[in-house]
Amino acid sequence: MSEPPGALSVAEAPPSTDTPSKPPRDQRVRPLRRPGRWLATAVALVLVAQFAHGLATNPFYQWDRFRYWFLRPTVLDGLVVTLEVAALSAVLGLLGGVVLALARLSGSPVLRAVSWTYTWLFRSVPLIVLLIFLYNFSALYQTLSLGVPFGPSFVSFDESELATDMAIAVIGLSLNEAAYAAEVVRGGILSVDQGQHEAAAALGLPKGYQFTRIVFPQALRSIVPNYVNQLIGLIKSTSLVFYVSLLDLFGSVQSMGSTYPGDIVPLLLVATVWYLILTSAVSVVQYYVERYFARGATRTLPPTPLHRLRTGLAGLRERIRREAAV
C-alpha cells in the first residue's frame, strides 16, 4: 500500500532526541529589568542601615542601662499587671460587644436604641476621661444598691470597697472596648451572605443553632482581623491606667524614671520593646487563627511565614542562576 505524498516512512524519520538543544544566546528570553524596584530597594536598605547604625552607636540610648532595667522585678511586675488588665478587658469587652451587636440586630426597638446609645456614648468619650470619671465615682455614689426602682433596696455595697484600682481599670477599659467590639461583631455578622441565613432557616434549625453553628463561624473570618486590631490598641491603652494609680508596665517605667531621671530614655526603650513583644505575639496568634478559620473558604490554606521564607529564598536562588546563565 502506497503512502500519501509527503509522508515519512519509519526508516526515513529523523532521530528523536530526549533533551532539546539550547537556543542561541541572541534568541533567549531575558528577564524584565525593573530599575525602579532596585532603586527603591537600595534606598530602603540605606535608610534601615542608617537607623540601625544610629541605634547602635548613639550613646544617648544607654544600652547598658537598658539591659539593666529590662528584666528588673519592678518592670516585670508592671508587665504582669498589663497582661492581667488587657486579658480581662479583652474578654469582657468582647462578650459585651457580642451582646450589644445582637441587641443592635434584634427586632426590638428598645434593644436597638439602647445598643446604639451605648455605642455612641462610649465611642465619643475619651478613654482617659472615662477612667478618671470612674476613679472619682465614689464622690457621686457612696453606696450601690440593688432593688426596686424608686422603692426599697435588697442589697447594698460600699463603692469604695469594690472600686479597687484594678477593678476601675478593667471596668473602664471593658466599657470602652465593648463599644468598639460591638461594631466589629455587627460588621462580621452582616458580612455573612444572606443565603446562609435562608438555607439555615429552610432546614428548620433553631435560631440559636443557626447563629452558633452557621452564621457566627463564618462571621469570625471578618471579626478576627478587625478585633485583633482592637486588641492591639487595647494593649497600648493599658498605659492610661497609670492615671488611676495602677502601676502597669508604663506606670512602673514612669515611676522609675522619676526616681532615676538619668535613665528616662533607656526606661522608655524598655517599655517600647515590651509593648513590641506583646503586640508581635498577638499578631502571630492572629495569623494562625485566621488560617484556621480560612478552612472551607479557600481551596488551599495560606502558607506559613516559614514556608514563605523558604519559597522566597528558592525563588531568589533560581533568579540569580538564570541571570548568571544569561
Backbone hydrogen bonds in HBPLUS format (Angstrom, degrees):
<---DONOR---> <-ACCEPTOR-->    atom                        ^
c    i                          cat <-CA-CA->   ^        H-A-AA   ^      H-
h    n   atom  resd res      DA  || num        DHA   H-A  angle D-A-AA Bond
n    s   type  num  typ     dist DA aas  dist angle  dist       angle   num
A0007-ALA N   A0004-PRO O   3.22 MM   3  5.82 164.9  2.25 135.8 137.6     1
A0012-GLU N   A0009-SER O   3.10 MM   3  5.12 126.2  2.40  94.4 108.4     2
A0013-ALA N   A0009-SER O   3.04 MM   4  6.17 119.2  2.43 143.6 158.4     3
A0027-GLN N   A0024-PRO O   3.02 MM   3  5.35 153.9  2.09 109.6 118.0     4
A0028-ARG N   A0025-ARG O   3.41 MM   3  5.52 167.8  2.43 105.6 109.2     5
A0038-TRP N   A0034-ARG O   3.27 MM   4  6.58 164.7  2.29 154.0 158.0     6
A0039-LEU N   A0035-PRO O   2.90 MM   4  6.05 155.6  1.96 148.5 155.4     7
A0040-ALA N   A0036-GLY O   2.93 MM   4  6.14 163.1  1.96 148.9 153.2     8
A0041-THR N   A0037-ARG O   2.90 MM   4  6.10 154.4  1.96 146.7 154.3     9
A0042-ALA N   A0038-TRP O   2.93 MM   4  6.13 155.8  1.99 145.0 151.3    10
A0043-VAL N   A0039-LEU O   2.96 MM   4  6.25 160.4  2.00 151.7 156.7    11
A0044-ALA N   A0040-ALA O   2.96 MM   4  6.14 161.6  1.99 147.9 153.0    12
A0045-LEU N   A0041-THR O   2.94 MM   4  6.15 159.7  1.98 149.8 155.2    13
A0046-VAL N   A0042-ALA O   2.97 MM   4  6.18 154.7  2.04 147.4 154.2    14
A0047-LEU N   A0043-VAL O   2.98 MM   4  6.24 162.4  2.02 152.3 156.6    15
A0048-VAL N   A0044-ALA O   2.93 MM   4  6.14 162.6  1.96 151.5 156.4    16
A0049-ALA N   A0045-LEU O   2.90 MM   4  6.00 157.8  1.94 144.5 151.1    17
A0050-GLN N   A0046-VAL O   2.90 MM   4  6.13 155.7  1.96 148.6 155.2    18
A0051-PHE N   A0047-LEU O   2.95 MM   4  6.18 158.6  2.00 148.3 154.0    19
A0052-ALA N   A0048-VAL O   2.90 MM   4  6.12 165.2  1.92 153.1 156.9    20
A0053-HIS N   A0049-ALA O   2.87 MM   4  5.99 154.5  1.93 144.6 152.2    21
A0054-GLY N   A0050-GLN O   2.94 MM   4  6.15 152.8  2.01 144.9 151.9    22
A0055-LEU N   A0051-PHE O   3.00 MM   4  6.31 154.6  2.07 148.7 155.4    23
A0056-ALA N   A0052-ALA O   3.01 MM   4  6.19 151.5  2.09 145.6 153.2    24
A0057-THR N   A0053-HIS O   2.95 MM   4  5.99 149.8  2.04 149.0 156.1    25
A0058-ASN N   A0054-GLY O   3.04 MM   4  5.49 148.6  2.14 139.6 144.1    26
A0061-TYR N   A0058-ASN O   3.38 MM   3  6.21 164.1  2.41 120.5 122.8    27
A0062-GLN N   A0059-PRO O   3.18 MM   3  5.54 145.3  2.30 107.9 116.8    28
A0065-ARG N   A0062-GLN O   3.08 MM   3  5.50 125.7  2.38 106.9 119.2    29
A0066-PHE N   A0062-GLN O   3.03 MM   4  6.41 145.9  2.15 143.6 154.2    30
A0067-ARG N   A0063-TRP O   3.02 MM   4  6.24 158.3  2.07 144.9 148.1    31
A0068-TYR N   A0064-ASP O   3.17 MM   4  6.38 143.1  2.32 132.3 142.5    32
A0069-TRP N   A0065-ARG O   2.99 MM   4  6.22 155.4  2.05 149.6 154.2    33
A0070-PHE N   A0066-PHE O   3.00 MM   4  5.90 141.7  2.15 150.6 160.4    34
A0072-ARG N   A0069-TRP O   3.22 MM   3  5.17 173.2  2.23 110.9 111.4    35
A0076-LEU N   A0072-ARG O   3.02 MM   4  6.30 164.0  2.05 158.3 163.5    36
A0077-ASP N   A0073-PRO O   2.84 MM   4  5.93 153.3  1.91 147.8 154.4    37
A0078-GLY N   A0074-THR O   3.14 MM   4  6.38 157.1  2.20 142.0 147.8    38
A0079-LEU N   A0075-VAL O   2.90 MM   4  6.19 146.5  2.01 143.8 154.0    39
A0080-VAL N   A0076-LEU O   2.97 MM   4  6.25 151.7  2.05 146.6 152.8    40
A0081-VAL N   A0077-ASP O   3.12 MM   4  6.45 157.4  2.17 147.2 152.8    41
A0082-THR N   A0078-GLY O   2.97 MM   4  6.24 155.8  2.03 146.7 153.4    42
A0083-LEU N   A0079-LEU O   2.97 MM   4  6.26 156.8  2.02 149.3 155.0    43
A0084-GLU N   A0080-VAL O   2.93 MM   4  6.20 158.8  1.98 151.3 157.0    44
A0085-VAL N   A0081-VAL O   2.94 MM   4  6.13 172.3  1.95 157.1 158.9    45
A0086-ALA N   A0082-THR O   2.92 MM   4  5.99 164.0  1.95 148.9 154.0    46
A0087-ALA N   A0083-LEU O   2.90 MM   4  5.92 162.2  1.93 147.1 152.3    47
A0088-LEU N   A0084-GLU O   3.02 MM   4  6.11 174.9  2.02 154.8 156.5    48
A0089-SER N   A0085-VAL O   2.97 MM   4  5.93 161.6  2.00 145.9 151.9    49
A0090-ALA N   A0086-ALA O   2.89 MM   4  5.88 149.5  1.98 141.5 150.0    50
A0091-VAL N   A0087-ALA O   3.09 MM   4  6.30 164.4  2.12 152.5 155.6    51
A0092-LEU N   A0088-LEU O   3.00 MM   4  6.12 173.8  2.01 155.7 157.2    52
A0093-GLY N   A0089-SER O   2.77 MM   4  5.57 150.5  1.85 136.4 146.2    53
A0094-LEU N   A0090-ALA O   2.95 MM   4  5.97 154.3  2.02 139.5 146.0    54
A0095-LEU N   A0091-VAL O   3.00 MM   4  6.23 166.0  2.02 152.8 156.7    55
A0096-GLY N   A0092-LEU O   2.90 MM   4  6.05 163.7  1.93 148.1 153.2    56
A0097-GLY N   A0093-GLY O   2.82 MM   4  5.96 146.0  1.93 138.9 149.3    57
A0098-VAL N   A0094-LEU O   2.90 MM   4  6.18 152.1  1.98 151.2 157.5    58
A0099-VAL N   A0095-LEU O   3.11 MM   4  6.40 164.6  2.14 151.4 155.0    59
A0100-LEU N   A0096-GLY O   2.92 MM   4  6.12 162.6  1.95 149.0 154.1    60
A0101-ALA N   A0097-GLY O   2.85 MM   4  5.95 153.8  1.91 144.2 151.8    61
A0102-LEU N   A0098-VAL O   2.95 MM   4  6.17 162.9  1.98 151.9 155.9    62
A0103-ALA N   A0099-VAL O   2.94 MM   4  6.14 153.2  2.01 145.4 153.5    63
A0104-ARG N   A0100-LEU O   2.86 MM   4  6.07 149.5  1.95 143.1 151.6    64
A0105-LEU N   A0101-ALA O   3.03 MM   4  6.28 137.3  2.21 140.9 152.1    65
A0106-SER N   A0103-ALA O   3.30 MM   3  5.07 156.8  2.36  96.1 102.9    66
A0112-ARG N   A0108-SER O   3.08 MM   4  6.28 161.8  2.11 150.2 155.6    67
A0113-ALA N   A0109-PRO O   2.94 MM   4  6.01 155.6  2.00 140.3 146.8    68
A0114-VAL N   A0110-VAL O   2.88 MM   4  6.13 160.5  1.92 153.9 159.2    69
A0115-SER N   A0111-LEU O   2.93 MM   4  6.03 167.9  1.94 151.2 154.7    70
A0116-TRP N   A0112-ARG O   2.95 MM   4  6.06 163.6  1.98 147.2 152.1    71
A0117-THR N   A0113-ALA O   2.94 MM   4  6.02 159.4  1.98 145.2 151.2    72
A0118-TYR N   A0114-VAL O   2.94 MM   4  6.12 162.8  1.97 151.6 156.2    73
A0119-THR N   A0115-SER O   3.01 MM   4  6.20 170.5  2.02 152.8 155.4    74
A0120-TRP N   A0116-TRP O   2.88 MM   4  6.01 162.5  1.91 149.4 154.9    75
A0121-LEU N   A0117-THR O   2.89 MM   4  5.99 160.6  1.93 150.5 155.6    76
A0122-PHE N   A0118-TYR O   3.02 MM   4  6.17 176.4  2.02 162.3 161.5    77
A0123-ARG N   A0119-THR O   3.08 MM   4  5.93 140.0  2.25 140.9 149.9    78
A0124-SER N   A0121-LEU O   3.11 MM   3  5.25 141.4  2.27  98.6 110.0    79
A0125-VAL N   A0121-LEU O   3.15 MM   4  6.42 142.4  2.29 148.8 158.4    80
A0130-LEU N   A0126-PRO O   3.07 MM   4  6.41 155.5  2.13 150.7 157.9    81
A0131-LEU N   A0127-LEU O   2.94 MM   4  6.20 160.8  1.97 155.0 159.4    82
A0132-ILE N   A0128-ILE O   3.08 MM   4  6.23 163.3  2.11 145.0 149.3    83
A0133-PHE N   A0129-VAL O   2.93 MM   4  6.04 152.9  2.01 145.0 153.1    84
A0134-LEU N   A0130-LEU O   2.96 MM   4  6.21 160.6  2.00 150.1 154.6    85
A0135-TYR N   A0131-LEU O   2.92 MM   4  6.09 146.5  2.03 142.7 152.7    86
A0136-ASN N   A0132-ILE O   3.13 MM   4  6.36 137.9  2.32 140.1 149.2    87
A0136-ASN N   A0133-PHE O   3.21 MM   3  5.29 131.7  2.46  96.2 108.3    88
A0137-PHE N   A0134-LEU O   3.14 MM   3  4.75 162.6  2.17 103.0 103.7    89
A0139-ALA N   A0136-ASN O   3.15 MM   3  5.72 153.7  2.22 111.8 119.2    90
A0140-LEU N   A0137-PHE O   2.98 MM   3  5.48 145.8  2.10 111.0 120.4    91
A0141-TYR N   A0137-PHE O   3.08 MM   4  6.39 164.9  2.11 155.9 160.4    92
A0159-GLU N   A0142-GLN O   3.06 MM  17  5.57 154.9  2.13 135.7 141.3    93
A0144-LEU N   A0157-PHE O   2.81 MM  13  5.00 156.5  1.87 140.8 149.0    94
A0157-PHE N   A0144-LEU O   2.55 MM  13  5.00 147.5  1.65 153.4 164.7    95
A0146-LEU N   A0155-VAL O   2.76 MM   9  5.24 150.7  1.84 150.3 159.3    96
A0154-PHE N   A0146-LEU O   2.63 MM   8  5.71 154.5  1.69 144.7 152.2    97
A0155-VAL N   A0146-LEU O   3.17 MM   9  5.24 158.4  2.22 141.8 148.2    98
A0148-VAL N   A0152-PRO O   3.06 MM   4  5.82 152.1  2.14 172.7 164.3    99
A0151-GLY N   A0148-VAL O   2.86 MM   3  4.88 141.4  2.01 139.0 131.8   100
A0161-GLU N   A0158-ASP O   3.13 MM   3  5.58 137.6  2.32 108.9 119.5   101
A0162-LEU N   A0158-ASP O   3.32 MM   4  6.66 150.5  2.42 149.7 158.0   102
A0163-ALA N   A0159-GLU O   2.92 MM   4  5.88 160.5  1.95 154.1 159.2   103
A0164-THR N   A0162-LEU O   2.89 MM   2  5.85 132.4  2.12 109.9  95.2   104
A0168-ILE N   A0164-THR O   2.91 MM   4  6.15 163.7  1.94 156.6 160.5   105
A0169-ALA N   A0165-ASP O   3.05 MM   4  6.22 162.4  2.08 146.7 151.3   106
A0170-VAL N   A0166-MET O   2.95 MM   4  6.16 168.0  1.96 155.0 158.1   107
A0171-ILE N   A0167-ALA O   2.88 MM   4  5.93 166.5  1.89 152.0 156.5   108
A0172-GLY N   A0168-ILE O   2.91 MM   4  5.93 164.8  1.93 147.6 152.6   109
A0173-LEU N   A0169-ALA O   3.03 MM   4  6.12 169.6  2.04 149.9 153.1   110
A0174-SER N   A0170-VAL O   2.85 MM   4  5.86 153.1  1.92 144.4 152.8   111
A0175-LEU N   A0171-ILE O   2.90 MM   4  6.02 163.8  1.93 151.9 155.8   112
A0176-ASN N   A0172-GLY O   3.13 MM   4  6.29 161.7  2.17 146.0 151.2   113
A0177-GLU N   A0173-LEU O   2.79 MM   4  5.87 156.8  1.84 144.9 152.3   114
A0178-ALA N   A0174-SER O   2.86 MM   4  5.91 155.8  1.92 150.0 155.3   115
A0181-ALA N   A0177-GLU O   2.82 MM   4  5.98 164.2  1.84 158.7 164.3   116
A0182-ALA N   A0178-ALA O   2.92 MM   4  5.89 145.3  2.04 140.6 148.1   117
A0184-VAL N   A0180-TYR O   3.18 MM   4  6.51 153.0  2.26 146.2 154.2   118
A0185-VAL N   A0181-ALA O   2.86 MM   4  6.06 166.5  1.88 157.1 159.5   119
A0186-ARG N   A0182-ALA O   2.92 MM   4  5.99 159.4  1.96 142.6 149.3   120
A0187-GLY N   A0183-GLU O   2.92 MM   4  5.94 157.7  1.97 140.2 146.3   121
A0188-GLY N   A0184-VAL O   3.03 MM   4  6.26 150.1  2.13 141.6 149.8   122
A0189-ILE N   A0185-VAL O   2.94 MM   4  6.22 156.7  1.99 153.0 158.7   123
A0190-LEU N   A0186-ARG O   2.97 MM   4  6.17 161.1  2.01 149.3 154.6   124
A0191-SER N   A0187-GLY O   3.07 MM   4  6.18 127.0  2.36 134.7 147.7   125
A0191-SER N   A0188-GLY O   3.22 MM   3  5.10 135.5  2.43  91.0 103.2   126
A0192-VAL N   A0189-ILE O   3.25 MM   3  5.68 157.8  2.30 109.3 115.5   127
A0196-GLN N   A0193-ASP O   3.01 MM   3  5.65 147.4  2.12 114.6 122.6   128
A0198-GLU N   A0194-GLN O   3.07 MM   4  6.43 162.3  2.10 152.6 157.6   129
A0199-ALA N   A0195-GLY O   2.82 MM   4  5.94 156.3  1.88 144.9 151.4   130
A0200-ALA N   A0196-GLN O   3.01 MM   4  6.13 159.5  2.05 144.7 150.1   131
A0201-ALA N   A0197-HIS O   2.93 MM   4  6.14 156.0  1.98 147.8 154.8   132
A0202-ALA N   A0198-GLU O   2.84 MM   4  6.01 148.0  1.94 143.6 152.8   133
A0203-LEU N   A0199-ALA O   3.15 MM   4  6.39 137.1  2.34 139.3 149.2   134
A0205-LEU N   A0200-ALA O   3.40 MM   5  5.99 164.8  2.43 165.5 161.4   135
A0204-GLY N   A0201-ALA O   3.02 MM   3  5.18 156.6  2.08 104.6 111.8   136
A0210-GLN N   A0206-PRO O   2.84 MM   4  6.11 156.3  1.89 154.7 162.3   137
A0211-PHE N   A0207-LYS O   3.04 MM   4  6.33 154.3  2.11 150.4 156.2   138
A0212-THR N   A0208-GLY O   3.01 MM   4  6.21 172.2  2.02 153.3 155.3   139
A0213-ARG N   A0209-TYR O   2.96 MM   4  5.68 158.6  2.01 147.2 152.2   140
A0214-ILE N   A0210-GLN O   3.06 MM   4  5.14 142.0  2.21 123.0 132.1   141
A0215-VAL N   A0210-GLN O   2.92 MM   5  6.25 162.5  1.95 157.3 163.2   142
A0216-PHE N   A0211-PHE O   2.77 MM   5  5.52 162.8  1.80 151.1 156.9   143
A0219-ALA N   A0215-VAL O   2.90 MM   4  6.14 150.4  1.98 151.0 160.8   144
A0220-LEU N   A0216-PHE O   2.96 MM   4  6.13 136.6  2.15 149.7 159.8   145
A0221-ARG N   A0218-GLN O   3.34 MM   3  5.87 150.0  2.44 108.7 115.3   146
A0222-SER N   A0219-ALA O   2.98 MM   3  5.54 141.4  2.14 113.0 122.8   147
A0223-ILE N   A0219-ALA O   2.91 MM   4  6.14 148.5  2.01 144.8 154.7   148
A0224-VAL N   A0220-LEU O   2.91 MM   4  5.58 174.7  1.91 144.9 146.4   149
A0227-TYR N   A0223-ILE O   2.75 MM   4  5.82 163.3  1.78 166.3 172.1   150
A0228-VAL N   A0224-VAL O   2.89 MM   4  5.94 158.5  1.94 154.8 160.5   151
A0229-ASN N   A0225-PRO O   3.21 MM   4  6.30 146.0  2.33 133.4 141.7   152
A0230-GLN N   A0226-ASN O   3.15 MM   4  6.53 146.8  2.26 137.6 146.3   153
A0231-LEU N   A0227-TYR O   2.74 MM   4  6.08 146.3  1.85 145.3 156.2   154
A0232-ILE N   A0228-VAL O   2.90 MM   4  6.18 153.1  1.98 149.3 154.5   155
A0233-GLY N   A0229-ASN O   3.15 MM   4  6.44 155.9  2.21 140.9 147.5   156
A0234-LEU N   A0230-GLN O   2.81 MM   4  6.11 140.3  1.96 141.9 154.2   157
A0235-ILE N   A0231-LEU O   2.95 MM   4  6.29 152.7  2.03 148.9 154.8   158
A0236-LYS N   A0232-ILE O   3.22 MM   4  6.55 158.8  2.27 146.9 151.6   159
A0237-SER N   A0233-GLY O   2.86 MM   4  6.05 140.5  2.02 138.3 150.5   160
A0238-THR N   A0234-LEU O   3.08 MM   4  6.35 126.3  2.38 144.7 156.4   161
A0238-THR N   A0235-ILE O   3.36 MM   3  5.47 146.3  2.48  96.6 105.7   162
A0239-SER N   A0236-LYS O   3.26 MM   3  5.97 165.3  2.28 114.4 118.8   163
A0240-LEU N   A0237-SER O   2.99 MM   3  5.77 168.3  2.01 122.3 126.1   164
A0241-VAL N   A0238-THR O   3.14 MM   3  5.63 161.5  2.18 113.8 119.0   165
A0243-TYR N   A0240-LEU O   3.05 MM   3  5.90 161.6  2.08 122.4 126.1   166
A0244-VAL N   A0241-VAL O   3.04 MM   3  5.33 163.0  2.07 108.8 114.2   167
A0246-LEU N   A0241-VAL O   3.30 MM   5  5.72 156.1  2.36 146.6 145.6   168
A0245-SER N   A0242-PHE O   3.22 MM   3  5.29 142.5  2.37 113.9 111.0   169
A0248-ASP N   A0246-LEU O   3.03 MM   2  5.95 118.8  2.42 112.5  96.1   170
A0252-SER N   A0248-ASP O   2.82 MM   4  5.95 156.7  1.88 150.6 155.8   171
A0253-VAL N   A0249-LEU O   3.06 MM   4  6.30 161.2  2.10 148.4 153.5   172
A0254-GLN N   A0250-PHE O   2.80 MM   4  5.96 159.0  1.84 149.3 155.7   173
A0255-SER N   A0251-GLY O   2.88 MM   4  6.02 155.7  1.94 144.6 151.2   174
A0256-MET N   A0252-SER O   2.94 MM   4  6.15 161.5  1.97 148.5 153.3   175
A0257-GLY N   A0253-VAL O   2.85 MM   4  6.00 145.9  1.96 143.4 153.6   176
A0258-SER N   A0254-GLN O   3.07 MM   4  6.34 139.8  2.24 141.0 150.4   177
A0259-THR N   A0255-SER O   3.18 MM   4  6.50 146.0  2.30 140.9 150.0   178
A0260-TYR N   A0256-MET O   2.77 MM   4  5.90 155.9  1.82 150.1 157.2   179
A0263-ASP N   A0260-TYR O   2.97 MM   3  5.64 164.3  2.00 122.5 127.6   180
A0267-LEU N   A0263-ASP O   3.00 MM   4  6.00 153.0  2.08 147.1 155.2   181
A0268-LEU N   A0264-ILE O   2.90 MM   4  6.13 154.2  1.97 151.4 158.4   182
A0269-LEU N   A0265-VAL O   2.94 MM   4  6.23 151.4  2.02 150.7 159.4   183
A0270-VAL N   A0266-PRO O   2.91 MM   4  6.15 145.3  2.04 140.5 149.6   184
A0271-ALA N   A0267-LEU O   3.08 MM   4  6.44 161.1  2.12 150.1 153.2   185
A0272-THR N   A0268-LEU O   2.92 MM   4  6.13 157.5  1.97 145.7 152.5   186
A0273-VAL N   A0269-LEU O   2.91 MM   4  6.09 163.2  1.94 151.9 155.1   187
A0274-TRP N   A0270-VAL O   3.06 MM   4  6.28 162.0  2.09 151.5 156.5   188
A0275-TYR N   A0271-ALA O   2.96 MM   4  6.18 159.7  2.00 150.7 156.3   189
A0276-LEU N   A0272-THR O   2.92 MM   4  6.16 151.8  2.00 145.9 154.4   190
A0277-ILE N   A0273-VAL O   2.91 MM   4  6.18 151.6  1.99 147.1 154.6   191
A0278-LEU N   A0274-TRP O   2.97 MM   4  6.25 161.1  2.01 151.0 155.4   192
A0279-THR N   A0275-TYR O   2.97 MM   4  6.13 173.3  1.98 154.0 155.8   193
A0280-SER N   A0276-LEU O   2.92 MM   4  5.92 149.7  2.01 141.5 150.4   194
A0281-ALA N   A0277-ILE O   2.97 MM   4  6.15 155.8  2.03 146.3 152.5   195
A0282-VAL N   A0278-LEU O   3.07 MM   4  6.38 156.9  2.12 148.3 154.5   196
A0283-SER N   A0279-THR O   2.96 MM   4  6.16 150.8  2.04 141.2 149.4   197
A0284-VAL N   A0280-SER O   2.97 MM   4  6.27 151.3  2.06 149.2 156.0   198
A0285-VAL N   A0281-ALA O   3.09 MM   4  6.37 162.5  2.12 149.6 153.8   199
A0286-GLN N   A0282-VAL O   2.86 MM   4  6.07 154.0  1.93 146.4 154.5   200
A0287-TYR N   A0283-SER O   3.02 MM   4  6.28 153.0  2.10 144.7 150.6   201
A0288-TYR N   A0284-VAL O   3.32 MM   4  6.68 163.4  2.35 152.5 154.4   202
A0289-VAL N   A0285-VAL O   2.94 MM   4  6.14 151.6  2.02 151.8 160.6   203
A0290-GLU N   A0286-GLN O   2.88 MM   4  6.04 165.7  1.90 155.6 159.1   204
A0291-ARG N   A0287-TYR O   2.94 MM   4  6.15 151.7  2.02 142.7 151.4   205
A0292-TYR N   A0288-TYR O   2.95 MM   4  6.08 143.8  2.09 135.2 144.3   206
A0293-PHE N   A0289-VAL O   3.05 MM   4  6.36 162.6  2.08 153.6 156.8   207
A0294-ALA N   A0290-GLU O   2.97 MM   4  6.05 117.1  2.38 137.2 152.7   208
A0295-ARG N   A0292-TYR O   3.35 MM   3  5.96 168.4  2.36 113.1 116.4   209
A0297-ALA N   A0294-ALA O   3.03 MM   3  5.33 153.2  2.10 121.4 129.5   210
A0308-ARG N   A0304-THR O   2.93 MM   4  6.25 156.0  1.99 155.6 163.3   211
A0309-LEU N   A0305-PRO O   2.92 MM   4  6.15 152.6  2.00 145.3 152.5   212
A0310-ARG N   A0306-LEU O   3.02 MM   4  6.31 159.8  2.06 147.4 152.2   213
A0311-THR N   A0307-HIS O   2.93 MM   4  6.13 163.3  1.96 150.2 154.8   214
A0312-GLY N   A0308-ARG O   2.82 MM   4  5.98 158.6  1.87 148.8 155.0   215
A0313-LEU N   A0309-LEU O   2.96 MM   4  6.16 160.1  2.00 150.6 155.3   216
A0314-ALA N   A0310-ARG O   2.94 MM   4  6.14 159.4  1.99 148.6 154.7   217
A0315-GLY N   A0311-THR O   2.87 MM   4  6.07 157.6  1.92 148.2 154.6   218
A0316-LEU N   A0312-GLY O   2.89 MM   4  6.08 149.4  1.98 142.7 151.4   219
A0317-ARG N   A0313-LEU O   2.94 MM   4  6.19 160.6  1.98 150.2 154.6   220
A0318-GLU N   A0314-ALA O   3.00 MM   4  6.21 158.2  2.05 146.4 152.6   221
A0319-ARG N   A0315-GLY O   2.94 MM   4  6.10 151.9  2.02 144.1 151.4   222
A0320-ILE N   A0316-LEU O   2.98 MM   4  6.20 159.8  2.03 149.5 154.7   223
A0321-ARG N   A0317-ARG O   2.94 MM   4  6.14 153.4  2.01 145.2 152.9   224
A0322-ARG N   A0318-GLU O   2.99 MM   4  6.21 157.5  2.04 145.9 151.2   225
A0323-GLU N   A0319-ARG O   3.00 MM   4  6.20 164.6  2.03 150.9 154.9   226
A0324-ALA N   A0320-ILE O   2.93 MM   4  6.04 150.0  2.02 143.0 151.5   227
A0325-ALA N   A0321-ARG O   2.97 MM   4  6.19 144.8  2.10 141.2 150.8   228
A0326-VAL N   A0322-ARG O   3.06 MM   4  6.37 142.7  2.20 144.5 154.2   229
